[in-house]
Amino acid sequence: MKHEEWLNSPAYRSLSTNARCLLEEFQRIYWPDRNGRLSISNANACELLGVSENTARNAFRQLEERGFLTLTHEACYVAGKATEYRLTIEEHNGREPTDDWRDWEPDRPILTIGRRPKKQNDHAKSTEALRTNYGGPRQDLRIVADNAAQGFAKRPKNKGSSK
């Protein structure tokens, strides 16, 4: 059930459309005895919302930063455990909602989730490595990259070489 108070809050109003839709998906799977064990994987969110992985990750991040979702258990691939969340707008273990979203302000998120620092483009790194290792012209780099993608990278033969 939606509540006018949080729907009109600055925290909710600042959410992207994708984050709002993801919040709806969490409410769809919510049951009072399951809150704290709600799970929607990033891949499932991509499918449900029809968005890319980065967009889905951003929606999760917004819901956590604005206090609508709280992470209760990290995923563990080896143990086959999915990430689990608690909706702060719903009751949990017989207790009233914590409504963490009330404390959100634009310059003061409830939780700050770090983003991975931007790395040099992987393609640029692999191209640079090929230039360093083979030193050949651009055409040779494409051949090596194509061969590497097929699993049998070979050093391109020099046209003047007798090998």
RAFENTA-V655771 format. One record per helix or strand of 3 or more residues. SS is the DSSP state (A for helix, B for strand). FROM is the first residue (numbers start at 1). TO is the last residue. If there is no record, write none. Layout:
BEGIN
ss-><SS	SS>
from-><FROM	FROM>
to-><TO	TO>
END
This chain:
BEGIN
ss-><A	A	A	A	A	B	B	A	A	A>
from-><4	10	17	42	53	69	84	100	122	138>
to-><7	13	29	49	65	73	87	103	134	149>
END
